[in-house]
């Protein structure tokens, strides 16, 4: 069992930055690949970024590539999402998730555990 708690969301102007954190409980955090997803009102949940269990491989949605960076610290049981040059279209609830699979990390159905989400609002 893994519990995930996101933090770091908030209101920021376009062009600004935020860093989201996702703290995981349990001693097996390093066994899980981690992902960030987001969901805007009236839209489907969409993939943002993912990172392998070791941190050696990262994956990004085209819409955030070059602006967002995912990282993890297995000693702290935490995964991060650094978001730079934020745009109004980045406004959404951001969720972190954990999975034991190493493939198709952009598919939300492959994730086992989910956090409660943190709101990110980007004003124009």
NORWOHU-V126205 format. One record per residue. N is the residue number from 1. SS is DSSP state (hx for helix, st for strand, lp for the rest). PSI is psi in whole degrees, -180 to 180 (* if undefined). D_CENTER is the distance of its C-alpha to the mean C-alpha in Angstrom with 1 decimal. Layout:
BEGIN
N SS PSI D_CENTER
N SS PSI D_CENTER
END
This chain:
BEGIN
1 lp 133 19.0
2 lp 130 15.6
3 lp 136 14.6
4 st 134 11.1
5 st 116 11.2
6 st 153 8.8
7 st 167 10.6
8 lp -4 11.3
9 lp 171 11.3
10 st -167 14.7
11 st 130 17.1
12 st 151 17.5
13 st 155 19.9
14 lp 137 19.4
15 lp -11 19.1
16 lp -175 17.6
17 lp 153 14.6
18 st 153 12.1
19 st 119 10.0
20 st 144 7.4
21 st 150 8.1
22 st 109 7.7
23 st 132 11.3
24 st 142 12.6
25 lp 165 16.3
26 lp 159 18.6
27 lp 5 20.1
28 lp 21 18.6
29 hx -40 15.0
30 hx -9 15.9
31 hx -10 16.9
32 lp 136 13.6
33 st 149 11.3
34 st 147 7.6
35 st 157 5.1
36 st 135 2.3
37 st 165 5.4
38 st 155 7.7
39 st 119 11.4
40 lp 157 14.2
41 lp 130 17.6
42 lp 6 19.6
43 lp 162 17.1
44 lp 156 15.5
45 lp 133 11.9
46 st 150 10.6
47 st 140 8.5
48 st -56 6.5
49 st 159 6.0
50 st 159 7.0
51 st 140 9.3
52 lp 169 12.6
53 lp -32 14.0
54 lp -16 16.0
55 lp 1 13.6
56 lp -21 16.3
57 lp 135 14.5
58 st 154 11.5
59 st 144 11.0
60 st 148 10.2
61 lp 148 11.3
62 lp -33 14.6
63 lp -17 13.9
64 lp -5 11.5
65 lp 132 13.3
66 lp -13 15.1
67 lp -35 13.3
68 st 148 9.8
69 st 125 9.5
70 st 142 7.2
71 st 169 9.5
72 st 153 10.6
73 st 99 13.8
74 lp -25 15.3
75 lp -26 18.2
76 lp 3 16.2
77 lp 44 14.0
78 st 141 10.9
79 st 146 7.7
80 st 156 7.0
81 st 105 5.7
82 st 122 9.2
83 st 116 10.1
84 lp 161 13.8
85 lp 52 16.4
86 lp 147 14.7
87 lp 156 16.5
88 hx -32 17.6
89 hx -6 16.0
90 hx -7 12.5
91 lp 124 13.5
92 st 172 11.7
93 st 128 10.3
94 st 132 6.5
95 st 140 5.8
96 st 155 4.5
97 st 156 7.3
98 st 143 10.0
99 st 153 12.6
100 lp -8 15.9
101 lp 155 16.4
102 lp 2 16.2
103 lp 162 16.6
104 lp 49 15.3
105 lp -4 11.6
106 lp 3 11.1
107 lp 113 13.0
108 hx -28 11.6
109 hx -15 15.0
110 hx -3 14.6
111 lp 142 12.3
112 lp -45 14.3
113 st 143 12.6
114 st 146 10.4
115 lp -180 9.9
116 lp -14 11.8
117 lp 154 9.5
118 st 137 10.0
119 st 132 12.0
120 st 124 11.7
121 st 125 15.2
122 st 119 16.6
123 st 149 20.3
124 lp * 22.6
END
